[in-house]
Amino acid sequence: MTTCGRRIAVRCLRLGPPDRPVGRIALDVGEDRSGEPGVWAALTPEEARGLARLLLEQAGPNEHPAADQPQYGLLPA
């Protein structure tokens, strides 16, 4: 659950015939507290790894942001 109330679910998604299934990782971002609709995406394993890498790259610097680094896309005054 995010701080804005959206529930994020990650699941394995199997598509296609049983003898030749196609595997995807389903990312489901639910609606927020005010009822604003959510979104979902079906990612290949490669896409999911790329997304995970990008999230981790952003998480590190934002855990303990340096005072002189811009935050949220804003430039220091």
C-alpha positions as CSV (number, residue, x, y, z in Angstrom):
1,M,0.0,0.0,0.0
2,T,1.4,3.4,-1.0
3,T,1.1,6.5,1.2
4,C,-1.6,7.8,-1.3
5,G,-3.7,4.7,-0.7
6,R,-2.9,2.7,-3.9
7,R,-2.4,-1.0,-3.5
8,I,0.3,-2.4,-5.8
9,A,0.1,-6.1,-6.7
10,V,2.7,-8.1,-8.6
11,R,1.6,-11.4,-10.1
12,C,2.7,-14.0,-12.6
13,L,0.5,-14.0,-15.7
14,R,0.3,-16.9,-18.1
15,L,-1.2,-16.3,-21.5
16,G,-1.7,-18.6,-24.6
17,P,-2.3,-22.3,-24.9
18,P,-1.2,-24.6,-22.1
19,D,1.4,-26.3,-24.3
20,R,3.0,-23.0,-25.2
21,P,2.3,-20.5,-22.5
22,V,3.7,-17.0,-22.5
23,G,4.8,-15.7,-19.2
24,R,4.4,-12.1,-18.1
25,I,4.7,-10.3,-14.8
26,A,1.5,-8.3,-14.1
27,L,1.9,-5.1,-12.3
28,D,-1.5,-3.8,-11.0
29,V,-1.6,-0.3,-9.4
30,G,-5.1,0.0,-7.9
31,E,-7.3,3.1,-7.4
32,D,-6.4,5.7,-4.9
33,R,-8.4,6.7,-1.8
34,S,-10.6,9.1,-3.8
35,G,-11.5,6.4,-6.3
36,E,-9.2,7.6,-9.1
37,P,-8.8,4.6,-11.4
38,G,-5.6,2.5,-11.3
39,V,-3.6,1.1,-14.1
40,W,-1.9,-2.2,-14.9
41,A,0.8,-3.5,-17.2
42,A,2.0,-6.9,-18.4
43,L,5.8,-7.0,-18.5
44,T,8.2,-9.4,-20.0
45,P,10.8,-10.7,-17.6
46,E,13.4,-8.4,-19.2
47,E,11.0,-5.4,-18.8
48,A,10.3,-6.3,-15.2
49,R,14.0,-6.5,-14.4
50,G,14.6,-3.1,-16.1
51,L,11.8,-1.5,-14.1
52,A,13.2,-3.1,-10.9
53,R,16.6,-1.6,-11.7
54,L,15.2,1.8,-12.3
55,L,13.2,1.7,-9.1
56,L,16.3,0.7,-7.1
57,E,18.4,3.4,-8.7
58,Q,15.8,6.0,-7.6
59,A,15.2,4.5,-4.2
60,G,18.8,4.7,-3.0
61,P,19.4,8.5,-3.5
62,N,15.9,9.3,-2.1
63,E,16.4,7.3,1.2
64,H,18.9,9.8,2.4
65,P,18.9,12.7,0.0
66,A,21.9,15.1,0.3
67,A,20.9,18.6,1.2
68,D,22.4,20.1,-1.9
69,Q,20.8,17.6,-4.4
70,P,17.6,18.7,-6.1
71,Q,14.5,16.7,-5.1
72,Y,11.3,16.0,-7.0
73,G,12.8,17.6,-10.2
74,L,13.2,21.0,-8.5
75,L,16.5,23.0,-8.8
76,P,18.0,24.5,-5.6
77,A,17.3,28.2,-5.1
